[in-house]
Amino acid sequence: MLAWLKNVPEDCYVYRELQITETLERRMKGYQKKKPDFVVVSPAVGLVSIEVKDWNLESNTYQWQDQYKIVKRDRDGSETRIDNPTAQAEAYRNAFIELISDIGVFVTSIVAFPRVSRVGFLNKLENVHVLRNPQTRFYLDLDATLFRDDLDEFAARPEALLQRIVQRHPKFFQASAKGIERVHERLMPSSFRIGDFTDRQRHRNRLRVLSEEQQAWVFGLEGRKNYLLDVAGSGKTNVLISRAIHTVKQAGRAVPPRVLLTTYNRNLETNIKRIFEHKIVDDPEGAYLRDAIAVHCVPALMELIVMCYYGLASIASYQVADESPKAYEDRLRKDVRDILVAEPDVFRAYDHVFIDEIQDFDDLFLQVTAHLCRSRRFFFVGDIGQKIYEREHNLARLGFLTEHVELKKSYKMYRTPRYIAELATTFILSDPGCRREFSEHGYTETFKYPNKLAHVAELSRSPHPIQEVVARVKDLLAGPWTEENIMIITSQDRLSELEQAVTASGIRCSVGETEQDPALTLVDFMNVKGLEKEMVFVFGIEDLYHRSCPAALFDSEDDRRRKERLSRRKVYVALTRSLEELMIYYQDPQNRFVAELLWINRDIVKRRQGAGHGLQVPG
């Protein structure tokens, strides 16, 4: 239910388990639960109290004893008397009416069954004909009840469904902005608000809107301008997808172009699909855009090429039993290279190719995308600071002419809260080699942090980080967070143990991003690129290559610097994944990277409290 309510517009305030007042306490006397699950307040709906029920219709039966109580029976015949949700919701409504009666804002209450469909509920309800009796609205008013299918239908526009319910009431009236503000002061005085959920909603909505620079990148570009490098969280992927949509719409339906959105791995592919679907969910041309725009990462495209060339029904027919991932990748790359030499024009299916994270492509990846494009219409975005692979490519040698048409950078990190973004950029730039590489690729201005959230990263020492992180996640899930809001980033060495611990705790999780059933995301440093979550945990930094680790014992000084630089970039990428909060757990405060992060973050905390001065980059 919370996930659904996150999509309400900026002028809606959402309260979860609002602390009851004396009026509510008096009105709810005799009820088992005395806090409304959610309260939504806005000019369009007034005040709506939502009582959420998680009934299991497969294991239990529910029988109304009277207007106030329901008998719940489980499979072994045990009976429990529970509150009738309609009566409970009505009691909340009366309490709120009494609480704000002098303000003049319409108040209503509804019941929600977010895990049960309307049809499933009615199918399980004995004596459905009783619903024809007008008096049954005191038992359960189906016109003021939300079911799972209602939430699915209005997933992108929850306020429209709430408006439909409240506006059917003959006495409904729209509230004034001043009246709504008075309601907030009555429910929760501003001086006592901590962690206002509305700030987070407003921040999310800002991230969905293109900035002026981003709009210029999408709509105001000359046809030849096709290359954009900018900082993490500047909205490059957002721009890439918007520009693809704009390209299709601008061409019109007469000659619909085919557009490919591609990147270098499957996690990024999933993220692009998610953003693309969000952009077109309410677009009347959504079906047309899905037909015109395909989203595939290069590894998936390579598999499609071998399937097509060899006439395979599925990639499983190509795979070999007991073959290691590395051996499979090497064989796939060789076969695709040979196929493209033998059949250079067979796979030219697209009119435009849009490439995300260009800095981590190699020559073969670019050759694959070049063979897929009928024209030479390419658009590239990337960030040299997020280059975490030792891959190289030569765009000019492959015929991609971009050197003189690069777009102007913004240097603005929209996604990450300002102090977390500052921690990340100060950390990456504290390495002279990284600073020099940034400069060589045109990063000549100071990074900017327009994100208004003032959260600072939390760094905590822990001898058992997996156990602490899992315990912290369980606490979050007991509050206003869901699994899909949270991501845990760790080293490849600890990923399996982390997955086992999370699964054992009963939390739904997946390694990498999932398209379907939302779950807690677990990912290693190499595969976190392109992902973003409200709440991000990071641990295992000590496992990354550094000059004191055993793997560095026989490396030359040049190799140590080069490999450490890659590790630093991996940490930088992990730090910039947070939309709201970042928790870093460490075991060794003497670790080179951990020590730097602690030093930088302490200075940020001091300055945030007004006690410090300018931040100096450690030498």
C-alpha positions as CSV (number, residue, x, y, z in Angstrom):
1,M,0.0,0.0,0.0
2,L,2.9,2.3,0.8
3,A,4.5,1.6,-2.5
4,W,1.2,2.6,-4.3
5,L,0.9,5.8,-2.3
6,K,4.4,6.9,-3.2
7,N,3.0,7.9,-6.6
8,V,0.7,10.5,-5.3
9,P,1.4,14.1,-6.6
10,E,3.5,16.6,-4.7
11,D,0.5,18.3,-3.0
12,C,-0.5,15.1,-1.3
13,Y,0.9,14.4,2.2
14,V,1.0,10.8,3.4
15,Y,1.2,9.9,7.1
16,R,1.8,6.3,8.1
17,E,0.6,5.0,11.5
18,L,0.0,8.6,12.6
19,Q,0.5,9.0,16.4
20,I,-3.0,9.3,17.9
21,T,-4.2,12.4,19.7
22,E,-6.4,12.5,22.8
23,T,-9.4,12.8,20.4
24,L,-8.4,9.6,18.5
25,E,-7.7,7.8,21.8
26,R,-11.2,8.5,23.0
27,R,-12.9,7.6,19.8
28,M,-10.9,4.3,19.4
29,K,-11.7,3.0,22.8
30,G,-12.4,-0.7,22.6
31,Y,-10.6,-1.2,19.3
32,Q,-7.5,-3.5,19.2
33,K,-5.5,-1.1,17.0
34,K,-5.7,2.7,17.6
35,K,-3.6,4.1,14.8
36,P,-4.8,4.6,11.2
37,D,-2.5,2.8,8.8
38,F,-2.4,5.7,6.4
39,V,-3.7,9.2,6.2
40,V,-3.7,11.1,2.9
41,V,-4.2,14.9,3.0
42,S,-4.5,17.1,-0.1
43,P,-6.8,19.8,-1.6
44,A,-8.3,17.3,-4.1
45,V,-9.4,14.7,-1.6
46,G,-9.4,16.5,1.8
47,L,-8.4,14.0,4.6
48,V,-8.7,10.3,3.7
49,S,-8.0,7.7,6.4
50,I,-7.1,4.3,5.0
51,E,-7.4,1.1,7.0
52,V,-5.3,-1.7,5.4
53,K,-6.2,-5.4,5.9
54,D,-3.9,-8.3,5.0
55,W,-6.5,-11.1,5.0
56,N,-5.5,-14.6,3.9
57,L,-8.6,-16.0,2.2
58,E,-6.9,-19.3,1.4
59,S,-6.2,-20.3,5.0
60,N,-8.9,-18.5,6.9
61,T,-12.7,-17.8,6.8
62,Y,-14.2,-14.5,7.9
63,Q,-17.8,-14.2,9.1
64,W,-19.4,-10.9,10.2
65,Q,-20.8,-11.4,13.7
66,D,-22.3,-7.9,13.7
67,Q,-21.5,-4.4,12.6
68,Y,-18.5,-4.2,14.9
69,K,-16.9,-7.7,15.1
70,I,-15.9,-10.5,12.7
71,V,-15.2,-14.1,13.6
72,K,-12.0,-15.4,12.0
73,R,-11.5,-19.1,11.7
74,D,-8.3,-20.8,10.7
75,R,-7.9,-24.2,9.1
76,D,-7.8,-26.1,12.4
77,G,-11.0,-24.5,13.5
78,S,-9.6,-22.0,16.0
79,E,-11.7,-18.8,16.2
80,T,-10.6,-15.3,16.9
81,R,-12.8,-12.2,17.1
82,I,-11.4,-9.2,15.2
83,D,-12.6,-5.7,14.6
84,N,-14.8,-5.1,11.5
85,P,-12.5,-2.9,9.3
86,T,-15.5,-0.8,8.2
87,A,-16.4,0.1,11.8
88,Q,-12.8,0.8,12.6
89,A,-12.4,3.1,9.5
90,E,-15.7,4.9,10.5
91,A,-14.3,5.4,14.0
92,Y,-11.2,7.0,12.6
93,R,-13.4,9.2,10.3
94,N,-15.4,10.4,13.3
95,A,-12.3,11.1,15.3
96,F,-10.7,13.2,12.5
97,I,-14.0,15.1,12.0
98,E,-14.0,16.0,15.6
99,L,-10.3,16.9,15.6
100,I,-10.5,19.3,12.6
101,S,-14.1,20.3,12.7
102,D,-13.2,24.0,12.9
103,I,-11.0,23.9,9.8
104,G,-13.4,23.0,7.1
105,V,-11.8,20.1,5.3
106,F,-13.8,17.1,4.0
107,V,-13.0,13.9,5.9
108,T,-13.6,10.3,4.7
109,S,-12.3,6.8,5.4
110,I,-11.8,3.7,3.3
111,V,-10.8,0.1,3.7
112,A,-8.1,-1.5,1.5
113,F,-7.2,-5.2,0.8
114,P,-4.0,-4.7,-1.3
115,R,-3.3,-8.4,-1.6
116,V,-6.8,-9.6,-2.5
117,S,-8.6,-9.0,-5.8
118,R,-12.2,-7.8,-5.8
119,V,-13.3,-10.9,-7.7
120,G,-11.3,-13.2,-5.4
121,F,-13.0,-11.5,-2.4
122,L,-16.5,-11.9,-3.8
123,N,-15.8,-15.5,-4.9
124,K,-14.9,-16.3,-1.3
125,L,-17.8,-14.4,0.2
126,E,-20.8,-16.6,1.2
127,N,-24.3,-15.3,0.5
128,V,-23.1,-12.6,-2.0
129,H,-26.8,-11.6,-2.5
130,V,-26.7,-10.0,1.0
131,L,-24.7,-7.2,-0.5
132,R,-27.8,-5.9,-2.2
133,N,-29.1,-4.9,1.2
134,P,-28.4,-1.2,1.7
135,Q,-27.6,-1.9,5.4
136,T,-24.6,-4.0,4.4
137,R,-22.6,-0.8,3.9
138,F,-22.2,-0.8,7.7
139,Y,-20.6,-4.3,7.4
140,L,-18.4,-3.5,4.3
141,D,-19.0,-0.7,1.8
142,L,-17.6,-2.1,-1.4
143,D,-17.8,1.3,-3.1
144,A,-15.4,2.6,-0.5
145,T,-13.1,-0.4,-0.5
146,L,-9.8,-0.8,-2.5
147,F,-8.7,-4.2,-3.8
148,R,-5.5,-5.3,-5.5
149,D,-6.9,-4.9,-9.0
150,D,-7.9,-1.3,-8.2
151,L,-4.3,-0.5,-7.1
152,D,-3.0,-2.1,-10.3
153,E,-5.3,-0.1,-12.5
154,F,-4.4,3.2,-10.8
155,A,-0.7,2.3,-10.1
156,A,0.5,5.6,-11.8
157,R,-2.4,7.8,-10.6
158,P,-3.4,6.9,-7.1
159,E,-4.9,10.3,-6.5
160,A,-7.4,9.7,-9.3
161,L,-8.8,6.6,-7.6
162,L,-9.0,8.4,-4.2
163,Q,-10.8,11.4,-5.9
164,R,-13.3,9.0,-7.5
165,I,-14.2,7.6,-4.0
166,V,-14.4,10.8,-2.1
167,Q,-16.1,12.9,-4.8
168,R,-19.1,10.4,-5.0
169,H,-20.1,11.7,-1.6
170,P,-22.8,14.3,-2.0
171,K,-21.3,16.6,0.6
172,F,-17.8,16.6,-0.7
173,F,-16.0,19.9,-1.2
174,Q,-12.5,20.8,-2.2
175,A,-10.2,22.2,0.4
176,S,-8.1,25.3,0.2
177,A,-4.3,25.2,0.5
178,K,-4.5,27.2,3.7
179,G,-7.0,24.7,5.1
180,I,-4.7,21.8,4.3
181,E,-1.8,23.5,6.0
182,R,-3.9,24.0,9.1
183,V,-4.8,20.2,9.0
184,H,-1.0,19.4,8.9
185,E,-0.4,21.6,11.9
186,R,-3.2,19.9,13.8
187,L,-2.1,16.4,12.9
188,M,1.6,16.9,13.5
189,P,3.0,20.4,14.4
190,S,5.9,21.3,12.1
191,S,8.3,21.8,15.0
192,F,7.9,18.1,15.8
193,R,8.3,16.6,12.3
194,I,11.3,14.5,11.7
195,G,11.9,12.7,8.4
196,D,8.9,14.2,6.7
197,F,7.8,11.7,4.1
198,T,6.5,14.5,1.9
199,D,10.1,15.8,1.4
200,R,11.0,12.4,0.0
201,Q,8.0,12.3,-2.3
202,R,8.9,15.8,-3.6
203,H,12.5,14.7,-4.2
204,R,11.4,11.6,-6.1
205,N,9.1,13.7,-8.3
206,R,11.9,16.2,-9.0
207,L,14.1,13.3,-10.2
208,R,11.4,12.3,-12.7
209,V,11.3,15.7,-14.3
210,L,14.0,16.7,-16.8
211,S,16.0,19.8,-15.9
212,E,16.6,22.6,-18.3
213,E,20.0,21.2,-19.3
214,Q,18.5,17.7,-19.8
215,Q,15.6,19.1,-21.9
216,A,18.2,20.8,-24.1
217,W,20.0,17.5,-24.5
218,V,16.8,15.8,-25.5
219,F,14.9,18.4,-27.6
220,G,17.4,21.1,-28.7
221,L,20.2,19.1,-30.2
222,E,21.5,19.3,-33.7
223,G,21.3,16.0,-35.5
224,R,25.1,15.6,-35.4
225,K,25.5,16.1,-31.6
226,N,25.5,12.6,-30.2
227,Y,28.0,12.2,-27.4
228,L,27.5,13.1,-23.7
229,L,29.8,12.5,-20.8
230,D,28.7,13.8,-17.4
231,V,28.9,13.0,-13.7
232,A,27.0,10.2,-11.8
233,G,23.4,11.0,-11.2
234,S,23.2,13.9,-13.7
235,G,20.3,12.2,-15.5
236,K,22.2,10.8,-18.5
237,T,20.1,7.6,-18.7
238,N,16.9,9.6,-18.2
239,V,18.0,11.8,-21.2
240,L,19.0,8.8,-23.3
241,I,15.5,7.2,-22.9
242,S,13.6,10.5,-23.4
243,R,15.6,11.3,-26.5
244,A,14.8,7.8,-27.9
245,I,11.0,8.4,-27.3
246,H,11.3,11.9,-28.8
247,T,13.0,10.5,-31.9
248,V,10.2,8.0,-32.5
249,K,7.4,10.6,-31.9
250,Q,9.1,13.2,-34.1
251,A,9.3,10.7,-37.0
252,G,5.5,10.1,-36.9
253,R,3.6,6.9,-37.6
254,A,3.9,7.1,-41.4
255,V,7.5,5.7,-41.4
256,P,8.0,4.5,-37.8
257,P,11.8,4.1,-37.0
258,R,13.1,1.2,-35.0
259,V,15.2,2.3,-32.1
260,L,17.6,0.2,-29.9
261,L,18.4,1.2,-26.4
262,T,21.5,-0.8,-25.3
263,T,24.1,-1.0,-22.6
264,Y,26.8,-3.5,-21.5
265,N,25.1,-5.7,-18.9
266,R,21.7,-7.1,-17.8
267,N,21.3,-5.1,-14.6
268,L,21.5,-1.9,-16.6
269,E,19.1,-3.3,-19.2
270,T,16.6,-4.0,-16.4
271,N,17.0,-0.4,-15.1
272,I,16.5,1.1,-18.6
273,K,13.4,-1.0,-19.1
274,R,12.0,0.2,-15.7
275,I,12.6,3.9,-16.5
276,F,11.2,3.5,-20.0
277,E,8.0,1.9,-18.8
278,H,7.6,4.6,-16.2
279,K,7.9,7.3,-18.8
280,I,5.2,5.8,-21.1
281,V,2.8,4.3,-18.6
282,D,0.2,7.1,-19.1
283,D,1.2,7.8,-22.7
284,P,-1.7,7.1,-25.2
285,E,1.0,6.0,-27.7
286,G,2.6,3.6,-25.2
287,A,1.9,0.4,-27.3
288,Y,3.3,2.2,-30.4
289,L,6.5,3.2,-28.5
290,R,7.0,-0.3,-27.2
291,D,6.8,-1.7,-30.7
292,A,9.3,0.9,-32.0
293,I,11.8,0.9,-29.1
294,A,13.7,-2.3,-28.0
295,V,15.8,-2.5,-24.9
296,H,18.6,-5.2,-24.9
297,C,22.0,-5.2,-23.4
298,V,24.9,-6.3,-25.7
299,P,25.4,-9.8,-24.1
300,A,21.7,-10.5,-24.8
301,L,22.0,-9.2,-28.3
302,M,25.0,-11.5,-28.9
303,E,22.9,-14.4,-27.7
304,L,20.1,-13.4,-30.1
305,I,22.7,-13.3,-33.0
306,V,23.9,-16.8,-32.4
307,M,20.3,-18.1,-32.0
308,C,19.3,-16.5,-35.2
309,Y,22.4,-17.6,-37.1
310,Y,22.2,-21.3,-35.9
311,G,18.4,-21.4,-36.0
312,L,18.1,-22.2,-32.2
313,A,14.8,-22.0,-30.4
314,S,16.4,-20.9,-27.2
315,I,19.9,-20.0,-25.9
316,A,19.8,-23.2,-23.7
317,S,20.5,-25.1,-26.9
318,Y,23.8,-23.2,-27.3
319,Q,25.0,-23.6,-23.8
320,V,27.3,-26.4,-22.8
321,A,26.9,-28.4,-19.5
322,D,29.5,-27.6,-16.8
323,E,31.0,-24.7,-18.9
324,S,32.2,-21.9,-16.7
325,P,30.8,-18.4,-17.2
326,K,34.2,-17.2,-18.4
327,A,34.5,-20.0,-21.0
328,Y,30.9,-19.4,-22.1
329,E,31.6,-15.7,-22.6
330,D,34.8,-16.3,-24.5
331,R,33.1,-18.8,-26.8
332,L,30.1,-16.5,-27.4
333,R,32.4,-13.5,-28.2
334,K,34.4,-15.6,-30.7
335,D,31.3,-17.0,-32.4
336,V,29.7,-13.6,-32.7
337,R,32.9,-12.0,-34.1
338,D,33.0,-14.8,-36.8
339,I,29.3,-14.5,-37.6
340,L,29.5,-10.7,-38.1
341,V,32.5,-11.2,-40.5
342,A,30.6,-13.8,-42.4
343,E,27.3,-12.0,-42.5
344,P,28.0,-8.2,-42.0
345,D,24.6,-7.0,-43.1
346,V,22.1,-9.6,-42.0
347,F,21.4,-8.2,-38.6
348,R,20.9,-4.5,-39.5
349,A,17.5,-4.2,-37.8
350,Y,17.5,-0.7,-36.3
351,D,17.5,2.9,-37.6
352,H,18.9,4.4,-34.4
353,V,21.1,3.0,-31.6
354,F,21.3,4.7,-28.2
355,I,24.1,3.5,-26.0
356,D,24.3,3.9,-22.2
357,E,27.6,3.7,-20.2
358,I,29.8,4.0,-23.3
359,Q,32.9,4.2,-21.2
360,D,32.6,0.4,-20.3
361,F,32.2,-0.8,-23.9
362,D,35.0,-2.5,-25.7
363,D,35.6,-2.7,-29.5
364,L,33.6,-6.0,-29.9
365,F,30.6,-4.5,-28.1
366,L,30.7,-1.5,-30.4
367,Q,31.1,-3.7,-33.5
368,V,28.0,-5.6,-32.5
369,T,25.9,-2.4,-32.2
370,A,27.4,-1.0,-35.4
371,H,26.2,-4.2,-37.3
372,L,22.7,-3.7,-35.9
373,C,22.2,-0.2,-37.2
374,R,21.0,0.4,-40.8
375,S,22.3,4.0,-40.7
376,R,25.0,5.8,-38.7
377,R,22.6,7.3,-36.2
378,F,24.1,6.8,-32.7
379,F,23.7,8.5,-29.4
380,F,26.2,7.8,-26.6
381,V,26.1,8.7,-22.9
382,G,28.6,7.8,-20.1
383,D,30.8,8.9,-17.2
384,I,34.5,8.4,-17.1
385,G,34.4,8.4,-13.3
386,Q,32.3,5.2,-13.4
387,K,34.7,3.3,-15.7
388,I,35.1,0.1,-13.7
389,Y,36.4,-2.3,-16.4
390,E,39.8,-2.3,-18.0
391,R,38.2,-2.2,-21.4
392,E,39.2,0.1,-24.2
393,H,37.6,1.1,-27.4
394,N,38.5,3.4,-30.3
395,L,35.4,5.2,-31.6
396,A,37.2,6.9,-34.4
397,R,38.8,3.7,-35.7
398,L,35.4,2.1,-35.7
399,G,33.8,4.9,-37.7
400,F,32.0,6.7,-34.8
401,L,32.8,10.4,-35.2
402,T,32.3,12.1,-31.9
403,E,35.4,14.1,-31.1
404,H,34.1,17.5,-32.2
405,V,30.4,17.2,-31.3
406,E,30.5,16.4,-27.6
407,L,27.7,18.0,-25.6
408,K,28.2,20.5,-22.8
409,K,28.4,18.9,-19.3
410,S,26.2,20.0,-16.4
411,Y,28.4,18.7,-13.6
412,K,25.2,18.4,-11.6
413,M,24.5,15.3,-9.5
414,Y,20.7,15.3,-9.3
415,R,20.2,11.8,-8.0
416,T,22.3,11.6,-4.9
417,P,21.7,13.7,-1.7
418,R,24.1,16.6,-1.6
419,Y,26.4,15.5,1.2
420,I,26.6,11.9,0.0
421,A,27.4,13.1,-3.5
422,E,30.1,15.4,-2.0
423,L,31.6,12.4,-0.1
424,A,31.7,10.4,-3.4
425,T,33.3,13.1,-5.5
426,T,35.8,14.1,-2.9
427,F,36.8,10.5,-2.5
428,I,37.3,9.8,-6.3
429,L,39.2,13.1,-6.8
430,S,41.5,12.5,-3.9
431,D,43.5,10.2,-6.3
432,P,45.8,12.2,-8.6
433,G,45.3,9.7,-11.4
434,C,41.6,9.9,-11.3
435,R,41.7,13.7,-11.2
436,R,44.0,13.7,-14.2
437,E,41.7,11.3,-16.1
438,F,38.7,13.5,-15.4
439,S,40.5,16.5,-16.7
440,E,41.6,14.7,-19.9
441,H,38.0,13.9,-20.7
442,G,36.8,17.5,-20.2
443,Y,35.7,17.5,-16.6
444,T,37.0,21.0,-15.9
445,E,34.4,22.5,-13.6
446,T,33.5,21.9,-10.0
447,F,30.8,19.3,-9.4
448,K,27.5,20.7,-8.3
449,Y,25.0,19.2,-5.9
450,P,21.4,20.5,-6.6
451,N,19.8,17.7,-4.7
452,K,18.0,19.3,-1.7
453,L,18.0,16.2,0.6
454,A,20.5,16.9,3.4
455,H,21.2,13.3,4.4
456,V,24.8,12.5,5.3
457,A,26.3,9.0,4.9
458,E,26.4,6.8,8.0
459,L,29.7,5.0,8.6
460,S,29.7,2.3,11.3
461,R,32.3,-0.1,12.4
462,S,31.0,-3.7,12.7
463,P,32.8,-7.0,13.4
464,H,29.8,-8.8,11.8
465,P,28.5,-6.5,9.0
466,I,26.2,-9.1,7.4
467,Q,24.3,-9.8,10.6
468,E,24.0,-6.0,11.4
469,V,22.9,-5.1,7.9
470,V,20.2,-7.9,7.8
471,A,19.0,-6.8,11.3
472,R,18.8,-3.1,10.1
473,V,16.9,-4.1,7.0
474,K,14.4,-6.0,9.1
475,D,13.8,-2.9,11.2
476,L,13.3,-0.8,8.1
477,L,10.8,-3.3,6.7
478,A,8.8,-3.0,9.9
479,G,8.5,0.7,9.2
480,P,7.7,2.7,6.1
481,W,10.0,0.8,3.8
482,T,9.5,-2.1,1.4
483,E,12.0,-4.6,-0.1
484,E,12.0,-2.7,-3.4
485,N,13.3,0.5,-1.7
486,I,16.5,-1.2,-0.4
487,M,19.8,-2.4,-2.0
488,I,22.8,-4.0,-0.4
489,I,26.2,-3.7,-2.2
490,T,29.1,-5.9,-1.2
491,S,32.1,-7.7,-2.6
492,Q,31.8,-10.7,-4.9
493,D,33.4,-12.8,-2.1
494,R,30.6,-12.1,0.4
495,L,27.6,-12.0,-2.0
496,S,26.7,-15.7,-1.5
497,E,26.9,-15.5,2.3
498,L,24.8,-12.3,2.2
499,E,22.1,-14.0,0.1
500,Q,21.9,-16.9,2.4
501,A,21.6,-14.7,5.5
502,V,18.9,-12.5,3.9
503,T,16.9,-15.5,2.7
504,A,17.2,-17.2,6.1
505,S,15.7,-14.1,7.7
506,G,12.6,-14.4,5.6
507,I,13.2,-11.4,3.5
508,R,12.5,-11.6,-0.3
509,C,15.7,-10.9,-2.2
510,S,17.3,-11.2,-5.6
511,V,20.9,-11.0,-6.8
512,G,20.7,-8.1,-9.3
513,E,17.6,-6.1,-10.4
514,T,14.4,-8.0,-11.1
515,E,11.7,-6.9,-13.6
516,Q,8.8,-8.7,-12.0
517,D,8.3,-9.5,-8.3
518,P,10.0,-6.6,-6.5
519,A,12.5,-7.8,-3.9
520,L,15.5,-6.6,-1.9
521,T,18.4,-6.1,-4.3
522,L,21.7,-7.7,-3.5
523,V,24.6,-6.8,-5.8
524,D,28.4,-6.8,-5.9
525,F,30.6,-3.7,-6.7
526,M,31.0,-4.8,-10.3
527,N,27.3,-5.0,-11.1
528,V,25.8,-2.1,-9.3
529,K,26.2,0.4,-12.1
530,G,22.9,1.9,-13.3
531,L,21.0,0.8,-10.2
532,E,19.5,3.2,-7.7
533,K,17.5,2.8,-4.5
534,E,16.2,5.0,-1.7
535,M,18.1,3.1,1.0
536,V,21.6,1.7,0.2
537,F,23.9,-0.4,2.4
538,V,27.6,-0.9,1.5
539,F,30.0,-3.2,3.1
540,G,33.0,-5.3,2.0
541,I,35.1,-2.3,0.8
542,E,38.1,-4.0,2.5
543,D,37.8,-6.9,0.0
544,L,38.6,-4.7,-3.0
545,Y,42.1,-4.6,-4.3
546,H,44.5,-2.2,-2.5
547,R,48.2,-2.0,-2.2
548,S,48.3,-3.9,1.2
549,C,46.2,-6.9,0.2
550,P,47.9,-10.2,-0.5
551,A,47.1,-10.0,-4.3
552,A,49.3,-6.9,-4.5
553,L,52.4,-8.5,-3.1
554,F,54.2,-9.2,-6.4
555,D,52.6,-6.4,-8.4
556,S,54.7,-3.5,-9.8
557,E,54.0,0.0,-8.5
558,D,52.3,0.9,-11.8
559,D,50.0,-2.1,-11.5
560,R,49.2,-1.3,-7.9
561,R,48.2,2.3,-8.8
562,R,46.1,1.1,-11.8
563,K,44.2,-1.6,-9.9
564,E,43.7,0.6,-6.8
565,R,42.2,3.2,-9.2
566,L,39.7,0.7,-10.4
567,S,38.8,-0.2,-6.8
568,R,38.3,3.5,-6.1
569,R,35.9,3.9,-9.0
570,K,33.9,0.9,-7.8
571,V,33.5,2.5,-4.4
572,Y,32.6,5.8,-6.1
573,V,29.9,4.1,-8.1
574,A,28.5,2.4,-5.0
575,L,28.3,5.7,-3.1
576,T,26.3,7.4,-5.9
577,R,23.5,4.8,-6.0
578,S,21.5,6.3,-3.1
579,L,18.4,8.3,-3.6
580,E,18.0,9.1,0.1
581,E,20.2,7.3,2.6
582,L,23.5,5.6,2.6
583,M,24.9,3.3,5.3
584,I,28.5,2.0,5.1
585,Y,29.7,-0.7,7.4
586,Y,33.4,-1.4,7.8
587,Q,35.7,-3.7,9.8
588,D,39.1,-2.3,9.3
589,P,39.4,1.5,9.9
590,Q,43.0,1.4,8.7
591,N,42.0,0.2,5.2
592,R,43.2,2.9,2.7
593,F,39.7,3.5,1.3
594,V,37.8,3.3,4.6
595,A,40.2,5.7,6.3
596,E,39.7,8.3,3.5
597,L,35.9,7.9,3.7
598,L,35.9,8.4,7.5
599,W,38.1,11.5,7.2
600,I,36.0,13.1,4.5
601,N,32.7,12.3,6.1
602,R,33.7,13.6,9.5
603,D,34.6,16.9,7.9
604,I,31.2,17.0,6.1
605,V,29.4,16.3,9.3
606,K,31.2,19.1,11.1
607,R,30.4,21.6,8.3
608,R,26.8,20.5,8.2
609,Q,26.6,21.3,11.9
610,G,28.1,24.7,11.2
611,A,31.4,24.0,13.1
612,G,33.8,23.4,10.3
613,H,35.3,25.2,7.3
614,G,36.2,24.3,3.8
615,L,36.8,20.7,2.9
616,Q,40.4,19.9,1.9
617,V,41.2,16.9,-0.3
618,P,43.5,14.5,1.6
619,G,47.0,14.2,0.0
